[in-house]
Amino acid sequence: MSVTNASPTLCFIGLGVMGFPMAGHLSGHYPVTVYNRTAAKSGEWLGKYRGAAAASIADAVCDADIIFCCLGADEDVEAVLVGSDGVFANAKAGAIVCDHTTTSAELARRMDQRANEAGCRFVDAPVSGGQKGAEEGVLTVMMGGRDADCAGLQPVIANYARQAKRLGEVGAGQLCKMVNQICIAGLVQSLAEAIQFAKNAGLNAADVVEVIACGAAQSWQMENRYQTMIEGEYDFGFAVEWMRKDLGYALAEARRNKSHLPVAALVDQFYAEVESMGGARWDTSSLLARLEKSSVNSSSNG
């Protein structure tokens, strides 16, 4: 069956905070089999959505026209895709593997080569929009792959994304995601500094943000994170340790392509400080917590 058919058979591997609702959106329109390395998560998914759960990767992918993955990092993707028990060894000829994990571009290119050797096709398709975007079905998907493969995937991906665009050959999706994370790192740090400045200046920070959000300073981070930042709530959203993983890929790629990322490198160091505060699983907006801690320490030392 071609992936351009109206009703391809789907497999979704990885039911974390992103994959769980993404697979759920698909289940209302296509036959979906899910697989998760922690089997209990598959059972939880079946309790909420229509579909099937497989006990192994081989069982999950053997009949699938499209195999989606949403995992953690390079090593997780390679562990799932490669090897005798992996996706490539057990998928049917012509199946397309769409990897939504944020990885290095080098890993994506290597997986594309392995897919070709196995008679499969590969698209790297990292996403942006966070858990809320996944749950609401409004993610942005950055695709790298062959024109026909990306075009065939787009109507399926549209069930959980409002934007899915091909940026180039395999690896281009990951490079675009690096650009996304570079932008976010600087934005969140600037927002944290602005909120602290407003507080220290004796202003009502919430009122300030409500005003400036109507002008040129507006951003998604400002609109969606300022209130919880002001209230010191960081137990949701995209975790610091995940952002550091992503920035690590971007900084390594920058060394290869001779780009200069002083702001991203500095913010990565700031996130390392947040981790040392116990905030590895805090939301990335917790950069404000680091500033406030530094301010308290400076006052105490003074």
LOVO-337311 format. One record per atom (N, C-alpha, C): residue in one letter; x negated, y negated, z negated; atom name. Coordinates in steps of 0.1 Angstrom, whole numbers, plus 2048, in hexadecimal, padded with zeros to 3 digits. Atoms other than C-alpha are relative to their C-alpha. Example, Ala and Ser with C-alpha at 12.3 -4.5 7.8 and 13.67 -1.06 7.14 Angstrom:
<pts>
  r  east  north   up   a
  a   7F7    80C  800   N
  a   785    82D  7B2  CA
  a   7F7    7F4  800   C
  s   809    80B  800   N
  s   777    80B  7B9  CA
  s   808    7F5  7F8   C
</pts>
This chain:
<pts>
  r  east  north   up   a
  m   7F8    80C  800   N
  m   800    800  800  CA
  m   7F7    7F4  800   C
  s   808    80D  7FF   N
  s   7F2    7DD  809  CA
  s   804    7F7  7F4   C
  v   7FD    809  80A   N
  v   7F0    7C3  7EE  CA
  v   809    7F5  805   C
  t   7F7    80A  7FB   N
  t   804    7AD  805  CA
  t   80E    804  800   C
  n   7F3    7FB  801   N
  n   822    7C3  801  CA
  n   808    7F9  7F5   C
  a   7F8    808  80A   N
  a   83F    7B4  7ED  CA
  a   7FF    807  7F2   C
  s   800    7FA  80D   N
  s   83C    7CE  7D1  CA
  s   7F4    809  7FE   C
  p   80C    7F8  803   N
  p   819    7DA  7CB  CA
  p   801    806  7F2   C
  t   801    7FA  80D   N
  t   812    7F1  7AE  CA
  t   7F4    7FA  7F8   C
  l   80B    808  807   N
  l   7FE    7DF  793  CA
  l   7FB    807  7F4   C
  c   806    7FB  80C   N
  c   7E7    7E8  777  CA
  c   7FA    7F4  7F9   C
  f   806    80C  807   N
  f   7DC    7CF  75C  CA
  f   7F8    806  7F4   C
  i   809    7FB  80A   N
  i   7BE    7D7  746  CA
  i   7FC    7F4  7F7   C
  g   803    80A  809   N
  g   7B9    7C2  727  CA
  g   80B    7F8  7FB   C
  l   7F3    806  806   N
  l   7D6    7B7  710  CA
  l   7FC    7F7  7F4   C
  g   803    80A  80A   N
  g   7C6    79B  6FC  CA
  g   80A    7F5  800   C
  v   7F7    80C  801   N
  v   7D5    779  6F5  CA
  v   804    7FB  80E   C
  m   7FD    805  7F3   N
  m   7D4    771  71A  CA
  m   807    80C  808   C
  g   7FB    7F5  7F8   N
  g   7D9    793  72B  CA
  g   80E    805  7FC   C
  f   7F3    7FB  805   N
  f   7F7    79D  715  CA
  f   80C    7F9  807   C
  p   7F4    807  7F9   N
  p   80F    782  722  CA
  p   7FF    800  80F   C
  m   801    800  7F2   N
  m   800    782  745  CA
  m   806    80D  806   C
  a   7FA    7F3  7FC   N
  a   808    7A7  749  CA
  a   80F    800  7FE   C
  g   7F1    800  803   N
  g   82A    7A0  73A  CA
  g   807    7F8  80B   C
  h   7FA    807  7F5   N
  h   832    786  755  CA
  h   801    809  80D   C
  l   800    7F7  7F4   N
  l   829    7A0  770  CA
  l   80A    80B  7FF   C
  s   7F7    7F4  802   N
  s   83E    7BB  761  CA
  s   80F    7FD  804   C
  g   7F3    803  7FC   N
  g   85E    7A9  769  CA
  g   802    801  80F   C
  h   7FF    800  7F1   N
  h   856    7AB  78F  CA
  h   7FA    80C  807   C
  y   807    7F5  7FA   N
  y   840    7C9  795  CA
  y   7FE    80C  7F7   C
  p   804    7F5  808   N
  p   838    7EC  789  CA
  p   7F2    7FD  7FA   C
  v   80C    803  806   N
  v   81D    7E6  76F  CA
  v   7FC    80B  7F6   C
  t   806    7F7  80A   N
  t   807    7FF  75C  CA
  t   7F5    7F8  7F9   C
  v   80A    807  808   N
  v   7F2    7F0  740  CA
  v   7F6    80A  7F9   C
  y   80A    7F9  808   N
  y   7D2    7FC  72F  CA
  y   7F9    7F7  7F7   C
  n   808    808  80A   N
  n   7C1    7EF  710  CA
  n   7F8    809  7F8   C
  r   809    7F7  807   N
  r   7A3    7FD  6FF  CA
  r   805    803  7F2   C
  t   7F9    7FD  80D   N
  t   7B6    7FA  6DE  CA
  t   80F    804  804   C
  a   7F4    7FA  7FB   N
  a   7D4    810  6E6  CA
  a   80C    7FA  7F9   C
  a   7F4    806  807   N
  a   7EB    800  6CB  CA
  a   805    7F3  807   C
  k   7FC    80C  7F9   N
  k   7EB    7E0  6E0  CA
  k   809    803  80C   C
  s   7F7    7FB  7F5   N
  s   7FA    7F3  6FD  CA
  s   80E    803  7FB   C
  g   7F3    7FC  806   N
  g   815    800  6E7  CA
  g   808    7F3  7FC   C
  e   7FA    80D  803   N
  e   81C    7DC  6DB  CA
  e   806    7FA  80C   C
  w   7FC    806  7F3   N
  w   81E    7D1  6FF  CA
  w   80D    807  805   C
  l   7F4    7F9  7FB   N
  l   837    7EC  708  CA
  l   80C    7FD  7F8   C
  g   7F5    804  808   N
  g   84C    7E1  6EB  CA
  g   807    7F3  804   C
  k   7FB    80D  7FB   N
  k   851    7C0  6FC  CA
  k   803    7FF  80E   C
  y   7FF    801  7F1   N
  y   84E    7C6  721  CA
  y   803    80E  806   C
  r   7FE    7F4  7F9   N
  r   858    7DF  73B  CA
  r   7F4    805  808   C
  g   80C    7FB  7F9   N
  g   83D    7F5  749  CA
  g   7FC    80E  7FB   C
  a   806    7F3  805   N
  a   826    813  741  CA
  a   7F3    7FD  7FB   C
  a   80D    801  806   N
  a   807    817  72D  CA
  a   7F8    80D  803   C
  a   809    7F5  7FD   N
  a   7EA    82D  736  CA
  a   7F6    803  7F5   C
  a   809    7FD  80B   N
  a   7D3    840  71F  CA
  a   7F2    7FF  804   C
  s   80D    801  7FB   N
  s   7B5    83C  735  CA
  s   7FF    7F6  80C   C
  i   802    809  7F5   N
  i   7A7    824  74F  CA
  i   804    807  80D   C
  a   7FD    7F8  7F4   N
  a   7A9    840  769  CA
  a   80F    801  802   C
  d   7F1    7FE  7FF   N
  d   7CE    846  762  CA
  d   807    7F2  804   C
  a   7FA    80E  7FD   N
  a   7D5    820  763  CA
  a   7FE    7FC  80E   C
  v   803    807  7F3   N
  v   7C5    818  784  CA
  v   803    809  80C   C
  c   800    7F6  7F4   N
  c   7CA    838  79A  CA
  c   80A    7FD  80A   C
  d   7F6    803  7F6   N
  d   7EA    82C  7AA  CA
  d   802    7F1  803   C
  a   7FE    80F  7FF   N
  a   7E5    806  7A8  CA
  a   7FB    7FA  80D   C
  d   804    808  7F5   N
  d   7E4    7EF  7C6  CA
  d   7F7    7F5  7FC   C
  i   808    80B  805   N
  i   7D7    7D3  7B1  CA
  i   7FD    803  7F1   C
  i   805    7FE  80D   N
  i   7C3    7D6  791  CA
  i   7FB    7F3  7FA   C
  f   804    80C  807   N
  f   7C1    7B8  77A  CA
  f   7F8    804  7F3   C
  c   807    7FF  80D   N
  c   7A8    7B5  75E  CA
  c   7FF    7F2  7F9   C
  c   802    80D  808   N
  c   7A7    79B  742  CA
  c   7F9    804  7F3   C
  l   808    7FA  80B   N
  l   78B    7A4  72A  CA
  l   7F8    7F5  7F9   C
  g   807    80A  809   N
  g   770    793  715  CA
  g   7F4    7F9  807   C
  a   80D    806  7FB   N
  a   74E    78E  726  CA
  a   7FB    80A  80A   C
  d   806    7F8  7F6   N
  d   737    79C  740  CA
  d   7FF    80F  7FD   C
  e   802    7F2  804   N
  e   72F    7BC  72D  CA
  e   80D    808  7FF   C
  d   7F3    7F9  801   N
  d   754    7C4  727  CA
  d   805    803  80E   C
  v   7FB    7FE  7F3   N
  v   75C    7C0  74C  CA
  v   7F8    80C  806   C
  e   808    7F6  7FB   N
  e   73F    7D6  756  CA
  e   803    80E  7FA   C
  a   7FD    7F3  806   N
  a   748    7F1  73D  CA
  a   80E    805  805   C
  v   7F3    7FC  7FB   N
  v   76C    7F2  74A  CA
  v   800    804  80F   C
  l   7FF    7FD  7F2   N
  l   765    7F1  76F  CA
  l   7F6    80A  805   C
  v   80A    7F8  7FB   N
  v   745    805  773  CA
  v   7FF    80D  7F8   C
  g   802    7F3  806   N
  g   73E    82A  76B  CA
  g   80A    80A  804   C
  s   7F7    7F5  7FC   N
  s   74F    84B  770  CA
  s   80E    7FF  7FB   C
  d   7F2    802  806   N
  d   76C    841  759  CA
  d   805    7F3  803   C
  g   7FC    80E  7FD   N
  g   76E    81E  767  CA
  g   80A    7FE  80B   C
  v   7F6    804  7F6   N
  v   785    80C  77F  CA
  v   7FB    804  80E   C
  f   804    7FE  7F2   N
  f   770    80F  79F  CA
  f   7FF    80F  803   C
  a   801    7F2  7FE   N
  a   76B    834  79B  CA
  a   80D    807  801   C
  n   7F3    7F9  801   N
  n   790    83B  797  CA
  n   80B    7F9  808   C
  a   7F6    808  7F8   N
  a   7A2    820  7AC  CA
  a   801    806  80E   C
  k   7FE    7FB  7F2   N
  k   7B1    82A  7CD  CA
  k   7F9    7F7  80A   C
  a   807    808  7F5   N
  a   7A0    81E  7ED  CA
  a   809    7F4  804   C
  g   7F9    80C  7FC   N
  g   7AA    7FB  7F6  CA
  g   806    7F8  7F5   C
  a   7FB    807  80C   N
  a   7B5    7F1  7D3  CA
  a   7F8    7F3  7FE   C
  i   807    80D  803   N
  i   7AD    7CD  7CA  CA
  i   7FF    7FE  7F1   C
  v   802    802  80E   N
  v   79E    7C6  7A8  CA
  v   7FE    7F1  7FE   C
  c   7FF    80E  803   N
  c   7A6    7A3  79B  CA
  c   7FC    7FD  7F2   C
  d   805    802  80D   N
  d   791    799  77D  CA
  d   802    7F2  7FB   C
  h   7FD    80D  806   N
  h   79F    77D  768  CA
  h   7F7    7FC  7F4   C
  t   80A    803  80B   N
  t   783    77F  74E  CA
  t   7F7    7F4  804   C
  t   80A    80A  7FD   N
  t   76C    761  74C  CA
  t   7F2    807  7FE   C
  t   80D    7FA  801   N
  t   74A    76F  754  CA
  t   7F5    7F8  807   C
  s   80A    807  7F8   N
  s   729    765  765  CA
  s   804    803  80F   C
  a   7FE    7FE  7F1   N
  a   72A    761  78B  CA
  a   7F8    80C  805   C
  e   809    7F5  7FC   N
  e   70E    77A  78D  CA
  e   807    80D  7FE   C
  l   7F8    7F3  803   N
  l   724    795  77D  CA
  l   80B    802  80A   C
  a   7F6    7FF  7F6   N
  a   740    78D  795  CA
  a   7FA    805  80D   C
  r   806    7FB  7F3   N
  r   729    792  7B3  CA
  r   7FC    80E  7FF   C
  r   805    7F2  802   N
  r   71B    7B2  7A5  CA
  r   80C    809  800   C
  m   7F4    7F7  800   N
  m   73E    7C0  79F  CA
  m   807    800  80E   C
  d   7FB    800  7F3   N
  d   748    7B6  7C2  CA
  d   7F8    80B  809   C
  q   808    7F6  7F9   N
  q   72B    7CB  7D0  CA
  q   804    80E  7FC   C
  r   7FC    7F2  804   N
  r   736    7E9  7BA  CA
  r   80E    803  805   C
  a   7F2    7FD  7FB   N
  a   75A    7E5  7C5  CA
  a   7FF    804  80F   C
  n   802    7FC  7F2   N
  n   74F    7E6  7EA  CA
  n   7FB    80E  801   C
  e   806    7F3  7FF   N
  e   73B    805  7E4  CA
  e   80B    80B  7FD   C
  a   7F6    7F7  803   N
  a   75A    815  7D5  CA
  a   80C    7FF  809   C
  g   7F5    801  7F7   N
  g   771    80B  7F1  CA
  g   80B    7F7  7FB   C
  c   7F6    809  806   N
  c   783    7F0  7DC  CA
  c   7FC    7F2  804   C
  r   802    80E  7FE   N
  r   785    7CA  7DE  CA
  r   800    7F9  7F3   C
  f   802    807  80D   N
  f   77C    7B1  7C3  CA
  f   802    7F1  802   C
  v   7FE    80E  801   N
  v   787    78E  7BA  CA
  v   7FD    7FC  7F2   C
  d   802    806  80D   N
  d   77A    77A  79D  CA
  d   80A    7F4  7FF   C
  a   7F5    809  801   N
  a   797    765  790  CA
  a   802    7FB  7F1   C
  p   7FF    805  80D   N
  p   790    755  76E  CA
  p   80C    7F6  7FF   C
  v   7F4    808  802   N
  v   7AD    741  75F  CA
  v   7FD    7F5  7F6   C
  s   800    80B  80A   N
  s   7B2    720  74C  CA
  s   80F    7FD  7FC   C
  g   7F2    803  805   N
  g   7D0    716  737  CA
  g   802    806  7F2   C
  g   7FF    7FA  80E   N
  g   7CA    72A  717  CA
  g   80C    809  7FE   C
  q   7F6    7F7  804   N
  q   7E2    740  704  CA
  q   80E    7FB  804   C
  k   7F3    806  7FD   N
  k   7FF    728  708  CA
  k   803    800  80F   C
  g   7FE    7FF  7F2   N
  g   7FA    726  72D  CA
  g   803    80E  805   C
  a   7FD    7F2  7FC   N
  a   7FA    74C  730  CA
  a   80E    804  7FC   C
  e   7F3    7FD  805   N
  e   819    74F  71B  CA
  e   80B    7F9  808   C
  e   7F6    808  7F8   N
  e   82B    734  72F  CA
  e   7FF    803  80F   C
  g   801    7FD  7F2   N
  g   81F    741  750  CA
  g   7FB    7F5  809   C
  v   804    80D  7F8   N
  v   80E    720  75B  CA
  v   7F0    7FF  800   C
  l   80F    800  7FF   N
  l   7E9    72A  75D  CA
  l   7FB    7FA  80D   C
  t   807    803  7F4   N
  t   7D0    71D  776  CA
  t   7F6    80B  802   C
  v   809    7F5  7FD   N
  v   7BD    738  788  CA
  v   7F6    7FC  80B   C
  m   80A    804  7F7   N
  m   79C    732  799  CA
  m   7FA    80D  807   C
  m   803    7F3  7F9   N
  m   795    74D  7B4  CA
  m   7F4    7FF  809   C
  g   80B    7FE  7F7   N
  g   776    759  7C5  CA
  g   801    80E  807   C
  g   7FE    7F4  7F9   N
  g   779    773  7E0  CA
  g   803    7FE  80F   C
  r   7FD    801  7F2   N
  r   782    77B  804  CA
  r   80E    7F9  802   C
  d   7F3    807  7FE   N
  d   79E    766  813  CA
  d   80C    809  7FF   C
  a   7F4    7F7  800   N
  a   7B6    783  819  CA
  a   803    805  7F3   C
  d   7FE    7FB  80D   N
  d   7B1    791  7F7  CA
  d   806    7F6  7F6   C
  c   7FA    80B  809   N
  c   7B8    770  7E5  CA
  c   80E    7FC  804   C
  a   7F2    803  7FB   N
  a   7D6    769  7FC  CA
  a   80A    80B  7FB   C
  g   7F7    7F5  805   N
  g   7E4    78B  7F3  CA
  g   803    800  7F2   C
  l   7FE    801  80F   N
  l   7E0    785  7CE  CA
  l   809    7F4  7FC   C
  q   7F9    80D  804   N
  q   7EF    762  7CD  CA
  q   80F    802  7FC   C
  p   7F2    7FF  804   N
  p   814    76C  7CD  CA
  p   802    808  7F3   C
  v   7FF    7F8  80D   N
  v   80E    785  7B1  CA
  v   7FC    7F8  7F4   C
  i   805    809  80B   N
  i   7F9    76D  79C  CA
  i   80A    7F5  7FD   C
  a   7F7    80B  802   N
  a   814    753  7A1  CA
  a   80A    803  7F4   C
  n   7F7    7FD  80B   N
  n   828    765  786  CA
  n   7FB    7FB  7F3   C
  y   805    805  80D   N
  y   812    758  76B  CA
  y   7F7    7F3  802   C
  a   808    80C  7FD   N
  a   800    73A  77C  CA
  a   807    7F6  808   C
  r   7FA    80B  7F8   N
  r   80B    719  78A  CA
  r   7F6    7FC  80B   C
  q   80A    803  7F6   N
  q   7EA    716  79D  CA
  q   7F6    80B  802   C
  a   80A    7F6  7FE   N
  a   7D4    730  7AD  CA
  a   7FA    7FD  80E   C
  k   807    805  7F4   N
  k   7BA    725  7C6  CA
  k   7F3    807  802   C
  r   80D    7FA  7FC   N
  r   79E    735  7D9  CA
  r   7F5    7F5  801   C
  l   80B    80A  800   N
  l   77D    722  7D4  CA
  l   7F5    805  809   C
  g   80B    7FB  7F7   N
  g   767    738  7EA  CA
  g   7FE    80F  7FE   C
  e   802    7F2  801   N
  e   757    75A  7EA  CA
  e   7FF    805  7F2   C
  v   801    7FB  80E   N
  v   754    771  7CC  CA
  v   7F5    7F9  7F8   C
  g   809    808  809   N
  g   744    75E  7AF  CA
  g   804    7F2  7FF   C
  a   7FB    80E  800   N
  a   754    73D  7B9  CA
  a   80A    7FD  7F5   C
  g   7F6    802  80B   N
  g   770    742  7A0  CA
  g   7F9    7FD  7F3   C
  q   807    801  80C   N
  q   758    746  784  CA
  q   7F8    7F2  7FF   C
  l   807    80D  7FF   N
  l   743    727  78F  CA
  l   80A    7F5  7FD   C
  c   7F6    80A  803   N
  c   763    713  78F  CA
  c   804    7FF  7F2   C
  k   7FD    7FF  80F   N
  k   76C    71F  76C  CA
  k   7F5    7F9  7F8   C
  m   80A    807  807   N
  m   74A    713  761  CA
  m   801    7F1  800   C
  v   7FD    80F  7FE   N
  v   752    6F0  76F  CA
  v   80B    7FC  7F6   C
  n   7F5    802  809   N
  n   772    6F2  75B  CA
  n   7FC    7FF  7F2   C
  q   804    800  80E   N
  q   761    6FA  73A  CA
  q   7F6    7F5  7FD   C
  i   809    80B  801   N
  i   746    6E0  740  CA
  i   808    7F3  7FD   C
  c   7F7    80B  802   N
  c   762    6C6  743  CA
  c   806    800  7F2   C
  i   7F9    7FF  80D   N
  i   775    6D2  724  CA
  i   7F6    7FE  7F5   C
  a   809    802  80B   N
  a   756    6D3  70E  CA
  a   7FE    7F1  7FD   C
  g   802    80E  802   N
  g   750    6AE  714  CA
  g   80C    7F9  7FB   C
  l   7F3    806  804   N
  l   775    6A5  711  CA
  l   803    802  7F1   C
  v   7FC    7FD  80E   N
  v   77A    6B6  6F0  CA
  v   7F6    7F9  7F6   C
  q   80A    807  808   N
  q   75A    6A7  6E1  CA
  q   804    7F1  7FF   C
  s   7FC    80E  800   N
  s   765    684  6EC  CA
  s   80D    7FE  7F8   C
  l   7F4    801  807   N
  l   788    68A  6DE  CA
  l   7FD    801  7F1   C
  a   804    7FF  80F   N
  a   779    695  6BC  CA
  a   7FA    7F3  7FB   C
  e   807    80D  804   N
  e   763    676  6BB  CA
  e   80A    7F5  7FF   C
  a   7F6    80B  7FF   N
  a   780    65F  6C4  CA
  a   809    801  7F4   C
  i   7F7    7FE  80B   N
  i   797    66E  6A9  CA
  i   7F9    7FC  7F3   C
  q   807    804  80C   N
  q   77C    66B  68E  CA
  q   7FE    7F1  800   C
  f   802    80F  800   N
  f   774    647  699  CA
  f   80D    7F9  7FC   C
  a   7F4    806  803   N
  a   799    63E  697  CA
  a   803    801  7F1   C
  k   7FE    7FF  80E   N
  k   79C    64C  674  CA
  k   7F7    7F7  7F8   C
  n   80A    808  807   N
  n   77C    63B  668  CA
  n   803    7F1  801   C
  a   7FD    80F  7FD   N
  a   788    61A  677  CA
  a   80D    7FC  7F8   C
  g   7F4    803  808   N
  g   7A8    61C  661  CA
  g   80C    800  809   C
  l   7F4    7FF  7F7   N
  l   7BF    623  67E  CA
  l   808    80D  7FE   C
  n   7F8    7F4  800   N
  n   7DB    63C  680  CA
  n   7FD    807  80D   C
  a   805    7F9  7F4   N
  a   7CB    655  697  CA
  a   80A    805  809   C
  a   7F5    7FB  7F8   N
  a   7EB    664  6A3  CA
  a   806    7F5  809   C
  d   7FB    80B  7F9   N
  d   7F8    642  6AD  CA
  d   7F7    7FC  80B   C
  v   80A    804  7F7   N
  v   7D8    63A  6BE  CA
  v   800    809  80D   C
  v   801    7F6  7F5   N
  v   7D8    65A  6D3  CA
  v   80D    7FF  808   C
  e   7F3    801  7F9   N
  e   7FD    655  6DC  CA
  e   7FF    7F4  80A   C
  v   801    80C  7F7   N
  v   7F4    633  6EB  CA
  v   7F6    803  80B   C
  i   80A    7FE  7F6   N
  i   7D4    63C  6FD  CA
  i   803    80B  80A   C
  a   7FC    7F5  7F7   N
  a   7E3    65C  70B  CA
  a   809    7FC  80C   C
  c   7F8    805  7F5   N
  c   7F9    646  721  CA
  c   7F7    7F9  80A   C
  g   809    807  7F7   N
  g   7DA    637  731  CA
  g   7F5    809  806   C
  a   80B    7F9  7F9   N
  a   7B9    641  742  CA
  a   7F9    80B  7F7   C
  a   807    7F6  808   N
  a   7AD    655  724  CA
  a   808    80D  7FF   C
  q   7F7    7F4  801   N
  q   7C9    66F  728  CA
  q   7F9    80C  805   C
  s   804    7F3  7FC   N
  s   7C0    694  72A  CA
  s   808    80A  7FA   C
  w   7F8    7F4  806   N
  w   7CF    6B6  724  CA
  w   7FC    802  7F2   C
  q   805    7FD  80E   N
  q   7B9    6BA  705  CA
  q   806    7F6  7F7   C
  m   7FB    80A  808   N
  m   7C5    699  6F8  CA
  m   80F    802  7FD   C
  e   7F2    7FE  802   N
  e   7EA    6A0  6FD  CA
  e   803    80D  7F8   C
  n   7FD    7F3  806   N
  n   7E9    6C4  6F0  CA
  n   7F8    803  7F3   C
  r   808    7FC  80C   N
  r   7CF    6C3  6D4  CA
  r   7FF    7F5  7F6   C
  y   803    80B  809   N
  y   7CE    6A1  6C4  CA
  y   807    801  7F3   C
  q   7F8    7FF  80D   N
  q   7EA    6A8  6AA  CA
  q   7FA    80A  7F7   C
  t   806    7F6  808   N
  t   7DB    6C8  69E  CA
  t   7F2    7FD  7FB   C
  m   80E    805  805   N
  m   7B8    6B9  69D  CA
  m   801    7F7  7F4   C
  i   7FF    809  80B   N
  i   7C4    69D  687  CA
  i   804    807  7F4   C
  e   7FB    7F8  80C   N
  e   7D5    6B6  670  CA
  e   7F6    80B  7FC   C
  g   80A    7F6  804   N
  g   7B6    6CC  66F  CA
  g   804    80E  802   C
  e   7FB    7F2  7FD   N
  e   7C7    6EA  67E  CA
  e   7F8    805  80D   C
  y   809    7FB  7F6   N
  y   7AF    6FF  693  CA
  y   802    810  802   C
  d   7FF    7F1  800   N
  d   7BD    723  690  CA
  d   809    804  80C   C
  f   7F9    7FC  7F5   N
  f   7CB    726  6B3  CA
  f   7F8    7FC  80D   C
  g   806    805  7F3   N
  g   7C2    722  6D8  CA
  g   7F3    808  803   C
  f   80D    7FA  7FA   N
  f   7A0    729  6E9  CA
  f   7F5    7FF  7F6   C
  a   80A    7FF  80B   N
  a   786    734  6D0  CA
  a   7F3    7FB  803   C
  v   80E    805  7FF   N
  v   764    724  6CA  CA
  v   7F7    80A  806   C
  e   809    7F6  7FB   N
  e   752    744  6D0  CA
  e   802    804  80F   C
  w   7FD    7FD  7F1   N
  w   763    749  6F2  CA
  w   7FB    7F4  808   C
  m   805    80C  7F9   N
  m   75A    725  6FC  CA
  m   7F1    801  801   C
  r   80E    7FF  800   N
  r   736    72B  6F2  CA
  r   7FB    80B  80B   C
  k   803    7F5  7F6   N
  k   736    74B  708  CA
  k   801    7F9  80E   C
  d   7FE    807  7F3   N
  d   744    736  725  CA
  d   7F5    7F6  803   C
  l   80B    80A  7FE   N
  l   72B    71A  720  CA
  l   7F3    806  803   C
  g   80D    7F9  7FD   N
  g   70F    733  71F  CA
  g   7FF    804  80E   C
  y   801    7FC  7F1   N
  y   718    73F  742  CA
  y   7FD    7F3  808   C
  a   802    80C  7F8   N
  a   71A    71B  74E  CA
  a   7F2    7FA  7FF   C
  l   80D    805  802   N
  l   6F9    711  73F  CA
  l   7F5    808  807   C
  a   80A    7F7  7F9   N
  a   6E7    72F  74D  CA
  a   801    7FE  80F   C
  e   7FE    803  7F2   N
  e   6F6    728  76F  CA
  e   7FA    7F3  804   C
  a   806    80D  7FE   N
  a   6EB    704  76C  CA
  a   7F1    801  802   C
  r   80F    7FE  7FF   N
  r   6C7    70F  767  CA
  r   7FC    806  80D   C
  r   803    7FA  7F3   N
  r   6C9    723  787  CA
  r   802    7F7  80B   C
  n   7FD    809  7F4   N
  n   6D9    708  79D  CA
  n   7FA    7F2  7FE   C
  k   807    80D  803   N
  k   6C4    6EC  78D  CA
  k   80A    7F4  7FD   C
  s   7F7    80B  805   N
  s   6E2    6D9  77E  CA
  s   7FB    7FC  7F3   C
  h   803    805  80E   N
  h   6DE    6C4  75F  CA
  h   80D    7FE  7F9   C
  l   7F4    800  808   N
  l   6F8    6C9  744  CA
  l   7FD    7FC  7F2   C
  p   804    804  80E   N
  p   6ED    6B4  726  CA
  p   80C    800  7F7   C
  v   7F5    801  809   N
  v   710    6AF  718  CA
  v   805    80E  7FD   C
  a   7FC    7F3  803   N
  a   71A    6D3  71C  CA
  a   7F7    808  7F6   C
  a   80A    7FA  809   N
  a   6FA    6DF  70C  CA
  a   801    7FB  7F2   C
  l   7FE    806  80D   N
  l   6FF    6C7  6EF  CA
  l   80C    805  7F9   C
  v   7F3    7FB  806   N
  v   723    6D1  6E9  CA
  v   7FF    80F  7FC   C
  d   802    7F3  803   N
  d   718    6F5  6EA  CA
  d   7F9    801  7F2   C
  q   806    801  80D   N
  q   701    6ED  6CD  CA
  q   809    7FD  7F5   C
  f   7F6    804  80A   N
  f   71D    6DC  6BB  CA
  f   809    80C  7FC   C
  y   7F8    7F4  803   N
  y   732    6FC  6BF  CA
  y   7F9    80A  7F8   C
  a   808    7F7  809   N
  a   716    710  6B0  CA
  a   801    7FC  7F2   C
  e   7FE    805  80D   N
  e   719    6FA  692  CA
  e   80E    803  7FA   C
  v   7F3    7FC  805   N
  v   73E    700  690  CA
  v   800    80F  7FD   C
  e   801    7F2  804   N
  e   737    725  691  CA
  e   7F9    802  7F3   C
  s   807    7FF  80D   N
  s   71F    721  674  CA
  s   809    7FB  7F4   C
  m   7F6    804  80A   N
  m   73C    711  661  CA
  m   80B    80A  7FE   C
  g   7F6    7F5  801   N
  g   750    731  666  CA
  g   80B    7FE  80A   C
  g   7F5    803  7F6   N
  g   763    724  684  CA
  g   7FF    807  80D   C
  a   802    7F9  7F3   N
  a   75A    73D  69F  CA
  a   80E    803  806   C
  r   7F3    7FD  7FA   N
  r   77F    745  6A3  CA
  r   80A    7F4  800   C
  w   7F8    80C  7FF   N
  w   78B    721  69F  CA
  w   802    7FC  80E   C
  d   7FD    806  7F2   N
  d   79A    70F  6BD  CA
  d   7F4    7F6  803   C
  t   80B    809  7FC   N
  t   781    6FB  6D1  CA
  t   801    7F2  7FC   C
  s   7FE    80E  805   N
  s   790    6DA  6C4  CA
  s   7FA    7FE  7F3   C
  s   806    801  80D   N
  s   77F    6E2  6A3  CA
  s   7F2    7F9  800   C
  l   80B    809  800   N
  l   762    6CC  6AE  CA
  l   802    7F4  7F7   C
  l   7FD    80B  80A   N
  l   774    6B2  699  CA
  l   7FC    805  7F2   C
  a   803    7FB  80D   N
  a   76F    6C8  67A  CA
  a   7F1    7FF  7FE   C
  r   80F    802  801   N
  r   749    6C7  681  CA
  r   7FD    7F2  7FD   C
  l   802    80E  802   N
  l   74A    6A1  683  CA
  l   804    7FC  7F2   C
  e   7FB    804  80D   N
  e   75E    69E  663  CA
  e   7F7    806  7F5   C
  k   809    7FB  80A   N
  k   747    6B5  650  CA
  k   7F3    7F8  800   C
  s   80C    809  800   N
  s   729    6A1  65C  CA
  s   802    7F3  7F9   C
  s   7FD    80D  806   N
  s   73A    681  651  CA
  s   800    801  7F1   C
  v   800    7FD  80F   N
  v   740    690  62E  CA
  v   7F2    801  7FB   C
  n   80E    7FD  805   N
  n   71C    69C  62B  CA
  n   7F8    7F3  800   C
  s   807    80D  7FF   N
  s   70F    679  636  CA
  s   804    7F7  7F4   C
  s   7FB    808  80B   N
  s   725    668  61C  CA
  s   7FA    805  7F2   C
  s   805    7FA  80C   N
  s   719    680  601  CA
  s   7F1    7FD  7FE   C
  n   80E    803  800   N
  n   6F5    67B  60A  CA
  n   7FD    7F1  7FD   C
  g   802    80F  802   N
  g   6F9    655  60A  CA
  g   803    7FC  7F2   C
</pts>
